[in-house]
Amino acid sequence: MDRRSAALGILLALIAPLALRAQVPPPPWEQKPQPTPLGRPLELPPGATPAPSTAEQLLVETPFDAPAGFTGRSSVRPSTTAGQGFIPVEDRWRIGMQAWDRYGNNHPRLDDYPFAEGNVGNPFKQNVLKGDYPIIGQHTFLNLTATNQSVFEFRQIPTATTPFEVTQRPNSEEFFGRPNQFITQEFIKLSFDLFHGDAAFKPVDWRVKLTPVFNLNYLGVQELAVVNPDVTRGLNRTRTFLALEEWFAEAKLADLSADYDFASVRVGSQFFVSDFRGFIFSDTNRAVRLFGTRFSNRDQFNVFFSDQAEKDTNSGLNTFSDRHQNVFVANYYRQDFVFPGYTAQASLHYNDDQPSFKFDKNNFLVRPDAAGVFQPHSVRTVYLGYAGDGHIDRYNISHAYYWVVGRDSMNPIGNTAQRVNSHMAAIEVSYDRDWARFRTSFFYAMGDGDVNDGVARGFDAIFDNPNFAGGEFSFLQRQNLPLFGVQLNNRGSLIPNLRSSKIQGQANHVNPGLLLFNTGVDFDISPRFRVINNANFLMFDKTNPLEVFLFDGNVKREIGTDLSTGFEYRPLLNNNAIIVGGFSTLIPARGFKNLYDRFRDTARPLVSAFLEVTLTY
């Protein structure tokens, strides 16, 4: 065999295995899509110059797999220039993945397989309407949220009678009549949140949000002059209201570090809560807010100024009328302060509530309070506070302290100008053991011990909505207790402030204050079902404001015992469907009976029950 034959044999020996391997198809995960000629003209971006057309020059596009979820149409046009011959896939959000039926069962619903398809009506899969894919370019997203909230509530509260004005009930002479009331509220919200950013760790560059809300509310009572001072209005009231509750624009002003620290500004009607538990200010209203983070998001800060809008009386939603009240808040948060897992906060609040005269939509006087002198007055106060929330070792702790100083130009109960000087303190300690959380807490709002000394020592908040000692499940916080033209306490507030209305009245610092002692336990029965139980013992701090207001020199401090139990059920293991319900009762003690006893009967226990269903897309 000559050299040529030997070389040919060696070459055949090398080529033969490759030829045999080429006849066996590779496994699916090694198969690569081959370019496919499409035979259609190339769509060039504006300004590009097309190449000379020839019969052989066809645009070539690789096979395209649809991405998971509902993506909508892409607005990103390919930037192919003449002569390249391929369409680049530039919309990185819509790059698809090859379908993979892991078990070969044609995608049955209960099988585990990746890349699950989505549709426009499913918010649990990736969806362009939920901010998962951009709607403009590659950085502008839309998050559309639709919410329906239904509230049904039965309650018993002290209800004044009209024994001398009407003869519906002959020979009735009691100050307080039948306490039963039924309330329904229906909120339909549609929120449009358009933002520009990366939808990941980086804060958004800008955002625009609009949230219109429609409300339908109904109140049914058993006494006249409750739905309206005009007794001819009967025992029922139905109202509707449409509001633009949120409307704001947000823009990032600067990056403060390489670790995504930033400073942004938000202008318009927006939600803001000034501390961990909402003790001083928690509201959605028109404002300007400067906020951001420092030290790799370990510190956060807010500077907030609100020119408050008037609230609708029955729905609590915003109107476009001016409230003549300005609120300024500055706070600073520090995470891992002293103890890992514990966050500290220092804050300053300023409330400038200007003189005004206001009847609400039901024709009740709300400014000034219907007590003492009916004279418009201003309330200007400053709150200095320190709060903390987190855990120290295995114990969860949440606490707050506030000191308020200022001036009330003409307090209705004090009948003169008052210098404000008061304090508030709260603390909650809890311990988790398996699926149960054991809690105990204490709340103190200072009361005014002498109405006539010219110093208002009763503590009152600006617009509070505390999540504390049972929160919305507590009878005292969920219900208002009317008392001859004012409220002993207002719905959504713990403080017995003798204020006409939390949403439309002015802060009143001549009040009896409160001492609250709480114990409670929460049970996570399952990931879907949670039970919350609380027992609160309530006392007035001082009774002099009540004695002066009622012309009664013998009001005791004990209010009573507030017992409540509630549940939260999330059938889908998320916040898209939430069912909340609760039952509570207030067992009166001597002080409560001094206020609400009848001539022939003592004040009886009051009960309340509610059911709230929230469905969100």
C-alpha positions as CSV (number, residue, x, y, z in Angstrom):
1,M,0.0,0.0,0.0
2,D,1.4,3.3,-1.1
3,R,1.3,6.5,0.9
4,R,-1.7,7.8,-1.0
5,S,-3.8,4.8,-0.2
6,A,-2.7,4.9,3.5
7,A,-3.7,8.5,3.8
8,L,-7.1,7.8,2.2
9,G,-7.7,5.0,4.7
10,I,-6.9,7.1,7.7
11,L,-9.2,9.9,6.4
12,L,-12.1,7.4,5.9
13,A,-11.6,6.1,9.4
14,L,-11.9,9.6,10.8
15,I,-14.9,10.6,8.8
16,A,-17.0,7.4,9.2
17,P,-18.0,7.9,12.9
18,L,-19.0,11.5,12.2
19,A,-21.2,10.4,9.3
20,L,-22.8,7.7,11.5
21,R,-23.4,10.2,14.3
22,A,-25.0,12.7,11.8
23,Q,-27.6,10.1,10.9
24,V,-28.8,9.9,14.6
25,P,-30.9,13.0,15.6
26,P,-29.7,14.8,18.7
27,P,-31.8,14.9,21.8
28,P,-34.4,17.7,22.1
29,W,-32.4,19.8,24.5
30,E,-29.5,19.8,21.9
31,Q,-31.6,20.6,18.9
32,K,-31.2,24.2,17.6
33,P,-33.8,26.0,15.5
34,Q,-32.7,26.5,11.9
35,P,-33.2,29.8,10.2
36,T,-36.3,29.9,8.0
37,P,-36.7,32.1,5.0
38,L,-39.9,34.1,5.2
39,G,-40.0,35.6,1.8
40,R,-41.5,38.9,2.8
41,P,-40.2,42.5,2.7
42,L,-38.1,43.7,5.6
43,E,-39.9,46.3,7.8
44,L,-37.2,48.9,8.5
45,P,-37.3,51.5,11.3
46,P,-37.9,55.1,10.3
47,G,-34.9,56.7,8.6
48,A,-33.2,53.4,7.5
49,T,-32.2,53.0,3.8
50,P,-33.3,49.7,2.2
51,A,-30.8,47.7,0.2
52,P,-31.4,47.0,-3.5
53,S,-34.1,44.4,-3.9
54,T,-33.1,41.1,-5.5
55,A,-35.0,37.9,-5.9
56,E,-32.4,36.1,-3.8
57,Q,-32.4,38.6,-0.9
58,L,-35.0,37.4,1.6
59,L,-35.5,38.3,5.2
60,V,-34.5,35.4,7.5
61,E,-36.2,35.0,10.9
62,T,-35.5,32.3,13.5
63,P,-38.4,30.4,15.0
64,F,-40.1,32.4,17.8
65,D,-41.6,30.7,20.9
66,A,-44.3,32.6,22.8
67,P,-43.4,33.7,26.3
68,A,-45.4,32.6,29.3
69,G,-48.3,34.8,30.5
70,F,-50.4,37.3,28.7
71,T,-47.9,39.7,27.1
72,G,-50.1,41.9,24.8
73,R,-48.5,43.3,21.7
74,S,-44.9,44.6,21.8
75,S,-44.3,48.3,20.9
76,V,-40.5,47.7,20.2
77,R,-39.7,47.7,16.5
78,P,-36.7,45.9,15.3
79,S,-33.8,48.1,14.3
80,T,-32.5,45.9,11.4
81,T,-30.4,47.8,8.9
82,A,-30.0,47.0,5.3
83,G,-27.9,44.1,4.4
84,Q,-28.1,42.2,7.7
85,G,-30.9,39.9,6.6
86,F,-32.1,38.9,10.1
87,I,-34.7,40.3,12.5
88,P,-33.2,40.8,15.9
89,V,-35.4,40.1,19.0
90,E,-34.9,43.3,20.9
91,D,-37.9,43.2,23.3
92,R,-36.2,41.2,26.0
93,W,-39.4,41.0,28.1
94,R,-41.1,38.9,25.4
95,I,-38.4,36.5,24.6
96,G,-40.2,33.1,24.6
97,M,-39.2,29.7,26.0
98,Q,-39.8,26.5,24.2
99,A,-42.9,24.7,25.5
100,W,-42.0,21.7,27.6
101,D,-44.6,19.1,28.7
102,R,-42.4,17.5,31.3
103,Y,-44.4,14.3,31.7
104,G,-45.9,14.0,28.2
105,N,-49.5,14.3,29.4
106,N,-50.6,17.2,27.3
107,H,-50.4,19.8,30.1
108,P,-53.0,18.5,32.6
109,R,-53.9,21.1,35.2
110,L,-52.6,19.2,38.2
111,D,-49.2,18.3,36.6
112,D,-46.1,20.2,37.3
113,Y,-44.7,21.8,34.2
114,P,-42.9,25.0,33.5
115,F,-43.8,27.9,31.3
116,A,-47.5,27.9,32.1
117,E,-49.6,29.9,29.7
118,G,-51.5,32.9,30.9
119,N,-54.5,35.0,29.8
120,V,-55.9,38.5,30.2
121,G,-58.2,37.5,33.0
122,N,-55.7,35.7,35.2
123,P,-53.8,38.0,37.5
124,F,-51.8,35.1,39.0
125,K,-49.9,34.4,35.8
126,Q,-47.6,37.0,34.2
127,N,-49.8,39.6,32.7
128,V,-49.1,42.8,30.8
129,L,-52.0,44.5,32.7
130,K,-50.3,43.7,36.1
131,G,-47.0,45.3,35.3
132,D,-45.2,42.1,34.3
133,Y,-44.5,43.2,30.7
134,P,-44.0,46.8,29.4
135,I,-46.8,48.4,27.4
136,I,-44.5,51.1,25.9
137,G,-40.9,50.3,24.9
138,Q,-39.0,48.2,27.4
139,H,-39.2,50.3,30.6
140,T,-42.8,51.6,30.8
141,F,-45.3,49.4,32.6
142,L,-49.0,49.6,33.6
143,N,-50.5,48.0,36.7
144,L,-54.3,47.9,36.5
145,T,-56.1,47.0,39.7
146,A,-59.8,46.5,40.2
147,T,-61.3,46.1,43.7
148,N,-64.7,45.4,45.0
149,Q,-65.2,45.7,48.8
150,S,-68.5,44.9,50.5
151,V,-69.1,45.6,54.2
152,F,-72.1,44.4,56.1
153,E,-72.4,45.5,59.8
154,F,-74.8,45.3,62.6
155,R,-74.1,47.3,65.7
156,Q,-75.6,48.6,69.0
157,I,-74.5,52.1,70.1
158,P,-76.0,54.6,72.5
159,T,-78.7,56.4,70.4
160,A,-80.3,59.6,71.6
161,T,-84.1,59.9,71.4
162,T,-86.3,62.9,70.5
163,P,-89.0,62.5,73.2
164,F,-90.2,66.1,73.2
165,E,-90.1,66.8,69.5
166,V,-92.1,63.9,68.1
167,T,-94.9,61.6,69.3
168,Q,-93.8,58.4,67.4
169,R,-93.4,56.7,70.8
170,P,-95.8,58.3,73.3
171,N,-94.7,58.7,76.9
172,S,-91.0,58.2,76.0
173,E,-88.8,60.3,78.1
174,E,-85.4,58.5,78.1
175,F,-82.4,60.2,76.7
176,F,-81.2,57.0,75.0
177,G,-83.5,54.7,73.1
178,R,-83.2,51.7,70.9
179,P,-79.5,51.1,70.0
180,N,-79.8,48.8,66.9
181,Q,-78.3,50.0,63.6
182,F,-77.4,48.3,60.3
183,I,-74.8,49.6,57.9
184,T,-73.7,48.5,54.4
185,Q,-70.9,49.9,52.4
186,E,-69.9,49.1,48.8
187,F,-66.7,50.4,47.4
188,I,-65.7,49.8,43.7
189,K,-62.2,50.9,42.9
190,L,-60.3,51.0,39.7
191,S,-56.6,51.9,39.9
192,F,-54.3,52.9,37.0
193,D,-50.6,52.8,37.9
194,L,-48.3,53.8,35.0
195,F,-44.6,53.8,35.8
196,H,-41.2,53.8,34.2
197,G,-38.3,51.7,35.5
198,D,-36.8,48.2,35.5
199,A,-39.5,46.6,37.6
200,A,-36.8,45.0,39.8
201,F,-34.5,46.4,42.4
202,K,-34.2,49.8,41.0
203,P,-36.7,52.4,42.2
204,V,-39.0,53.8,39.4
205,D,-37.9,56.8,37.5
206,W,-41.4,58.2,37.3
207,R,-45.0,57.2,38.1
208,V,-48.5,58.4,37.4
209,K,-51.5,56.9,39.4
210,L,-55.2,57.5,39.2
211,T,-57.8,55.7,41.5
212,P,-61.5,56.6,41.0
213,V,-63.8,55.1,43.7
214,F,-67.5,54.6,43.6
215,N,-69.3,54.2,47.0
216,L,-72.8,53.1,47.9
217,N,-73.8,53.3,51.6
218,Y,-76.9,52.5,53.6
219,L,-77.8,53.2,57.2
220,G,-80.9,51.9,59.0
221,V,-81.7,52.9,62.6
222,Q,-84.6,52.7,65.1
223,E,-84.7,56.3,66.4
224,L,-85.5,59.5,64.6
225,A,-83.0,62.4,64.2
226,V,-80.1,60.0,63.7
227,V,-79.9,60.0,59.9
228,N,-80.7,63.7,59.9
229,P,-81.7,66.3,62.5
230,D,-85.0,66.7,60.5
231,V,-87.2,64.0,62.0
232,T,-89.2,63.8,58.8
233,R,-86.3,62.1,57.1
234,G,-87.2,58.9,58.8
235,L,-85.1,56.0,59.9
236,N,-83.1,55.1,56.7
237,R,-80.5,56.8,54.6
238,T,-79.0,55.7,51.3
239,R,-76.3,57.7,49.6
240,T,-73.9,57.3,46.7
241,F,-70.6,59.1,46.0
242,L,-68.0,59.1,43.3
243,A,-64.5,60.3,44.1
244,L,-61.0,60.5,42.6
245,E,-59.3,59.2,45.7
246,E,-55.7,58.9,44.5
247,W,-54.2,61.1,41.8
248,F,-50.5,61.8,41.8
249,A,-47.3,62.0,39.8
250,E,-44.0,60.8,41.1
251,A,-40.4,61.4,39.8
252,K,-37.0,60.3,41.0
253,L,-34.9,63.3,41.7
254,A,-31.5,61.7,42.3
255,D,-29.6,58.5,43.0
256,L,-27.9,58.9,46.4
257,S,-25.6,55.9,46.2
258,A,-24.5,53.0,44.0
259,D,-26.8,50.7,46.1
260,Y,-30.1,52.0,44.7
261,D,-30.5,54.7,47.3
262,F,-32.6,57.5,45.9
263,A,-34.7,60.6,46.6
264,S,-38.1,61.0,44.9
265,V,-41.0,63.5,45.0
266,R,-44.7,62.7,44.8
267,V,-47.3,65.4,44.2
268,G,-51.0,64.8,44.4
269,S,-53.6,62.9,46.4
270,Q,-51.8,60.0,48.0
271,F,-51.9,57.6,51.0
272,F,-49.5,58.3,53.8
273,V,-49.2,56.9,57.4
274,S,-46.7,58.7,59.6
275,D,-45.7,55.9,61.9
276,F,-45.8,52.1,62.3
277,R,-49.3,51.9,63.8
278,G,-51.1,55.0,62.6
279,F,-51.3,56.7,66.0
280,I,-51.1,60.3,64.7
281,F,-51.8,60.6,61.0
282,S,-53.0,58.0,58.5
283,D,-54.9,59.4,55.5
284,T,-55.2,59.6,51.7
285,N,-55.2,63.3,50.8
286,R,-53.6,65.9,48.5
287,A,-50.0,66.5,49.4
288,V,-46.4,66.9,48.4
289,R,-44.1,64.2,49.7
290,L,-40.3,64.0,49.4
291,F,-39.0,60.5,50.3
292,G,-36.1,58.2,49.8
293,T,-33.5,55.9,51.3
294,R,-29.9,56.0,52.5
295,F,-27.1,53.6,53.5
296,S,-28.2,50.7,51.2
297,N,-31.9,51.2,52.2
298,R,-31.1,50.8,55.9
299,D,-32.4,54.3,56.5
300,Q,-35.6,55.8,55.1
301,F,-36.9,59.4,55.3
302,N,-40.1,61.3,54.5
303,V,-40.9,65.0,54.3
304,F,-44.7,65.4,53.8
305,F,-46.9,68.5,53.5
306,S,-50.7,68.2,53.0
307,D,-53.3,70.8,52.2
308,Q,-56.2,68.7,53.4
309,A,-59.3,68.3,51.2
310,E,-62.8,68.0,52.8
311,K,-64.2,64.5,53.2
312,D,-67.6,63.2,52.2
313,T,-69.6,62.6,55.3
314,N,-71.0,59.2,54.6
315,S,-68.3,57.5,52.5
316,G,-65.2,59.1,54.0
317,L,-63.8,59.7,50.5
318,N,-62.2,62.9,49.4
319,T,-64.0,65.8,47.8
320,F,-62.4,68.7,45.8
321,S,-63.4,71.3,48.5
322,D,-60.7,72.8,50.7
323,R,-60.6,71.7,54.4
324,H,-58.7,74.8,55.6
325,Q,-56.2,72.5,57.3
326,N,-52.5,72.0,56.7
327,V,-50.4,69.1,58.0
328,F,-46.6,68.8,57.9
329,V,-44.8,65.6,58.8
330,A,-41.1,64.8,58.8
331,N,-39.8,61.4,59.9
332,Y,-36.7,59.3,59.8
333,Y,-36.4,55.5,60.1
334,R,-33.3,53.5,61.1
335,Q,-33.3,49.7,60.6
336,D,-31.3,47.4,62.9
337,F,-31.1,50.1,65.5
338,V,-29.1,48.7,68.5
339,F,-30.8,45.3,68.0
340,P,-30.9,43.4,64.6
341,G,-34.5,43.3,63.4
342,Y,-35.5,46.4,65.3
343,T,-36.4,49.6,63.5
344,A,-36.5,53.0,65.2
345,Q,-38.3,56.1,64.1
346,A,-38.2,59.8,65.1
347,S,-40.9,62.1,63.8
348,L,-42.3,65.7,63.9
349,H,-45.9,66.5,63.1
350,Y,-47.4,70.0,62.7
351,N,-51.2,70.5,62.5
352,D,-52.6,73.9,61.4
353,D,-56.4,73.6,61.6
354,Q,-57.8,77.0,60.7
355,P,-61.1,78.5,61.8
356,S,-64.1,77.4,59.8
357,F,-67.9,76.7,60.1
358,K,-69.2,73.5,58.6
359,F,-72.4,71.5,58.5
360,D,-71.9,68.0,57.1
361,K,-74.1,66.5,54.3
362,N,-76.5,65.2,56.9
363,N,-77.0,68.7,58.3
364,F,-75.2,68.1,61.6
365,L,-72.7,70.7,62.8
366,V,-69.1,69.4,62.7
367,R,-67.0,72.6,62.9
368,P,-66.8,73.9,65.5
369,D,-67.9,71.1,67.8
370,A,-71.5,71.2,69.0
371,A,-70.4,71.7,72.6
372,G,-69.9,74.8,74.8
373,V,-69.3,78.0,72.8
374,F,-70.2,77.6,69.1
375,Q,-67.3,79.8,67.8
376,P,-64.9,79.0,65.0
377,H,-61.4,78.5,66.3
378,S,-57.9,77.4,65.2
379,V,-55.9,74.5,66.5
380,R,-52.1,74.7,66.0
381,T,-50.1,71.9,67.5
382,V,-46.7,70.3,67.2
383,Y,-46.1,66.6,67.9
384,L,-42.6,65.2,68.7
385,G,-42.4,61.5,68.7
386,Y,-40.3,58.4,69.0
387,A,-41.5,55.0,67.9
388,G,-40.0,51.5,67.3
389,D,-41.1,48.2,65.7
390,G,-39.5,44.9,65.2
391,H,-38.1,42.1,67.4
392,I,-35.5,41.8,70.1
393,D,-34.4,38.2,70.1
394,R,-37.6,36.1,70.1
395,Y,-39.9,38.9,71.4
396,N,-41.8,41.2,69.0
397,I,-42.1,44.8,70.3
398,S,-43.9,47.8,69.0
399,H,-44.0,51.1,70.9
400,A,-44.6,54.8,70.5
401,Y,-44.4,58.0,72.5
402,Y,-45.6,61.5,71.5
403,W,-45.5,64.9,73.2
404,V,-47.9,67.5,71.8
405,V,-47.7,71.3,72.4
406,G,-49.5,74.2,70.9
407,R,-52.5,76.4,71.2
408,D,-56.3,76.2,70.7
409,S,-57.7,79.8,70.2
410,M,-61.1,79.0,71.7
411,N,-61.8,75.5,73.0
412,P,-65.5,74.7,72.9
413,I,-65.6,72.9,76.3
414,G,-63.0,75.1,78.0
415,N,-64.9,78.2,76.7
416,T,-61.5,80.1,76.4
417,A,-58.2,79.9,74.7
418,Q,-56.1,77.0,75.7
419,R,-52.4,76.2,75.8
420,V,-51.9,72.5,74.7
421,N,-49.5,70.3,76.5
422,S,-50.1,66.6,76.6
423,H,-48.6,63.1,76.1
424,M,-49.3,59.7,74.7
425,A,-47.6,56.3,75.1
426,A,-48.2,52.8,73.7
427,I,-46.4,49.5,73.8
428,E,-47.1,46.0,72.6
429,V,-45.0,42.9,73.3
430,S,-45.8,39.5,71.7
431,Y,-44.3,36.1,71.6
432,D,-44.6,33.5,68.8
433,R,-44.9,29.9,69.6
434,D,-45.5,27.6,66.7
435,W,-48.8,28.8,65.1
436,A,-49.9,31.1,68.0
437,R,-48.9,34.6,68.9
438,F,-49.5,35.7,72.5
439,R,-49.8,39.5,73.0
440,T,-50.1,42.1,75.7
441,S,-50.3,45.8,75.2
442,F,-50.9,49.1,77.0
443,F,-52.1,52.5,75.6
444,Y,-52.1,55.8,77.5
445,A,-53.6,59.0,76.2
446,M,-53.4,61.8,78.8
447,G,-56.6,63.5,80.0
448,D,-57.3,67.0,81.1
449,G,-57.7,67.1,84.9
450,D,-58.9,70.8,85.1
451,V,-60.9,72.4,82.3
452,N,-60.6,75.8,83.8
453,D,-56.8,76.1,84.2
454,G,-56.2,77.4,80.7
455,V,-54.0,74.4,79.8
456,A,-55.5,71.6,77.6
457,R,-53.8,68.5,78.8
458,G,-55.9,66.0,76.8
459,F,-54.2,64.1,74.0
460,D,-55.8,64.0,70.6
461,A,-54.4,63.0,67.2
462,I,-54.6,64.7,63.8
463,F,-56.2,61.9,61.7
464,D,-55.4,58.6,63.4
465,N,-56.4,55.0,62.4
466,P,-54.4,52.8,64.8
467,N,-53.8,49.1,64.3
468,F,-53.5,48.4,68.0
469,A,-55.2,46.3,70.7
470,G,-57.5,44.6,68.3
471,G,-57.7,47.3,65.6
472,E,-60.8,47.0,63.5
473,F,-62.1,44.1,65.5
474,S,-62.2,46.1,68.8
475,F,-65.6,47.5,69.7
476,L,-64.1,50.8,71.0
477,Q,-62.1,51.5,67.8
478,R,-64.7,50.2,65.2
479,Q,-67.7,52.0,66.6
480,N,-68.4,55.6,67.6
481,L,-70.2,56.4,70.8
482,P,-72.4,59.5,70.4
483,L,-72.8,61.8,73.4
484,F,-75.1,64.8,73.0
485,G,-73.9,66.4,69.8
486,V,-70.3,65.1,69.9
487,Q,-68.7,61.6,70.0
488,L,-67.2,60.1,73.1
489,N,-64.9,58.4,70.6
490,N,-64.9,58.3,66.8
491,R,-65.0,55.4,64.5
492,G,-61.4,54.4,63.7
493,S,-59.9,56.0,66.8
494,L,-59.1,54.9,70.3
495,I,-59.1,58.3,71.9
496,P,-62.2,59.5,73.8
497,N,-61.8,63.1,72.5
498,L,-65.3,64.5,72.6
499,R,-64.9,65.5,69.0
500,S,-67.7,66.0,66.5
501,S,-66.1,63.9,63.8
502,K,-62.7,62.4,63.0
503,I,-63.0,63.1,59.3
504,Q,-64.5,66.6,59.5
505,G,-64.1,67.8,63.0
506,Q,-61.1,69.5,64.8
507,A,-58.8,68.0,67.3
508,N,-60.0,68.6,70.9
509,H,-57.4,68.6,73.6
510,V,-59.9,69.1,76.5
511,N,-60.9,65.5,76.8
512,P,-60.8,62.7,79.5
513,G,-58.0,60.6,77.9
514,L,-57.7,56.8,78.1
515,L,-56.0,54.0,79.9
516,L,-56.2,50.7,77.9
517,F,-54.9,47.3,79.2
518,N,-54.9,44.6,76.5
519,T,-54.2,40.9,76.3
520,G,-54.7,38.8,73.2
521,V,-53.8,35.8,71.2
522,D,-53.8,35.1,67.5
523,F,-54.0,31.6,65.9
524,D,-52.9,30.7,62.4
525,I,-55.2,27.8,62.0
526,S,-54.0,27.3,58.5
527,P,-52.2,29.3,55.9
528,R,-55.6,30.5,54.7
529,F,-57.4,31.0,58.0
530,R,-56.4,33.2,60.9
531,V,-58.2,34.0,64.2
532,I,-57.6,37.2,66.3
533,N,-58.8,37.5,69.9
534,N,-58.5,40.4,72.3
535,A,-59.7,41.5,75.7
536,N,-59.3,45.2,76.6
537,F,-60.0,46.9,79.9
538,L,-60.8,50.6,79.5
539,M,-60.6,53.5,81.9
540,F,-60.8,57.3,81.6
541,D,-57.5,59.0,82.6
542,K,-59.4,62.0,84.0
543,T,-63.2,62.7,84.2
544,N,-63.3,66.5,84.7
545,P,-64.1,67.3,81.0
546,L,-67.0,64.9,81.1
547,E,-68.3,66.3,84.3
548,V,-68.2,69.9,83.0
549,F,-69.7,68.9,79.6
550,L,-72.6,66.9,81.2
551,F,-73.1,69.1,84.3
552,D,-72.6,65.9,86.4
553,G,-70.0,65.9,89.2
554,N,-70.0,62.2,89.7
555,V,-68.5,60.4,86.7
556,K,-66.3,57.3,87.5
557,R,-63.2,56.4,85.6
558,E,-64.0,52.8,84.6
559,I,-65.4,52.5,81.1
560,G,-65.8,48.7,80.8
561,T,-64.4,45.6,79.1
562,D,-64.1,45.3,75.4
563,L,-64.1,41.7,74.2
564,S,-63.6,40.8,70.5
565,T,-62.9,37.9,68.2
566,G,-62.3,38.0,64.5
567,F,-61.1,36.0,61.5
568,E,-59.3,36.6,58.2
569,Y,-59.8,34.0,55.5
570,R,-57.7,34.0,52.2
571,P,-59.1,31.2,50.1
572,L,-56.6,31.7,47.3
573,L,-53.5,32.1,49.6
574,N,-53.1,35.6,48.4
575,N,-54.7,39.1,48.8
576,N,-56.9,38.8,45.7
577,A,-59.8,37.4,47.8
578,I,-60.0,38.2,51.5
579,I,-63.0,37.6,53.8
580,V,-62.8,39.3,57.2
581,G,-65.4,39.1,59.9
582,G,-65.7,39.8,63.6
583,F,-67.8,40.0,66.7
584,S,-67.3,42.3,69.7
585,T,-69.0,43.4,72.8
586,L,-68.5,46.3,75.3
587,I,-69.5,45.3,78.9
588,P,-70.2,48.6,80.7
589,A,-68.5,49.6,84.0
590,R,-69.5,52.4,86.4
591,G,-68.1,55.3,84.3
592,F,-69.9,54.2,81.1
593,K,-73.1,53.8,83.1
594,N,-72.8,57.3,84.5
595,L,-72.8,58.6,80.9
596,Y,-75.5,56.4,79.3
597,D,-77.8,55.1,82.0
598,R,-81.6,55.5,81.5
599,F,-84.0,56.8,84.1
600,R,-85.5,53.3,84.6
601,D,-82.7,51.1,83.4
602,T,-78.9,50.9,83.5
603,A,-76.7,50.8,80.4
604,R,-76.6,47.2,79.0
605,P,-73.8,45.5,77.1
606,L,-73.4,46.6,73.5
607,V,-72.6,44.2,70.6
608,S,-71.3,44.5,67.1
609,A,-70.7,42.1,64.2
610,F,-69.4,42.7,60.7
611,L,-68.5,40.8,57.5
612,E,-66.2,42.3,54.9
613,V,-65.5,40.7,51.5
614,T,-62.7,42.2,49.3
615,L,-62.1,40.9,45.7
616,T,-59.2,42.3,43.8
617,Y,-57.9,41.8,40.2
